[in-house]
């Protein structure tokens, strides 16, 4: 449900409605035992709530579809209701941004597809954002949206790499030495983050066509032969994967709270 008092989007075609799909159905095994990753807390608030807020922080985003663990949709819905801002529509709204919760699938890809299927008509731009990237700044979200509005069918936020990268022949058993086969030129490589932004029809076609297992949505659009562009990402959009990432995320939150009362 749109809000007529919402200011016009900052760039591109005003009025193009943006929805965000947040896959949050992973167990997060690399983080160690405990609750599903998206429900772990950062600064006392579940990671998923931070991720939804990060999308709702963009004035352009009018709907967030959260893809919950298959057996946890009701729990996720009450969690979001409990953290929703007053003034929204009954049945699921975050200030000016509505949200929906749907059950996810076996793989990230399937979870995103289920989220896309739940999208009502009228949202021509779709962001896909990992719940595991709770601290992405709104400027990065807006930069992705702007590049889609300017005509790119798929947009990824990306950063240069700090490390040199080697291609190896993977070892048969963990811990065994692995032969190095190549060193790609680091200057040509980027580490890719989310939210990734898409022309909705292109993303739907990619999910209907590509069956290979992929780790991000943009690579499915690449397989269609469509243009994918990278815009500058942000170091605070890192993915919380391992226990050390939780320490870093808590530190980023503490710094924000100190600096701007976030
Ligand atoms: O496993 P990985 O860290 O790549 O997961 C990225 C995102 O995809 C996470 O937000 C996770 O919750 C989500 N995911 C999902 N459904 C799955 C597996 C992962 O929504 N079956």
Boltz pocket constraint, residues with backbone or C-beta under 6 A from the ligand:
constraints:
  - pocket:
      binder: B
      contacts: [[A, 22], [A, 23], [A, 24], [A, 25], [A, 26], [A, 27], [A, 37], [A, 38], [A, 67], [A, 104], [A, 105], [A, 106], [A, 107], [A, 108], [A, 109], [A, 111], [A, 112], [A, 129], [A, 130], [A, 131], [A, 132], [A, 133], [A, 215], [A, 240], [A, 241]]
      max_distance: 6.0
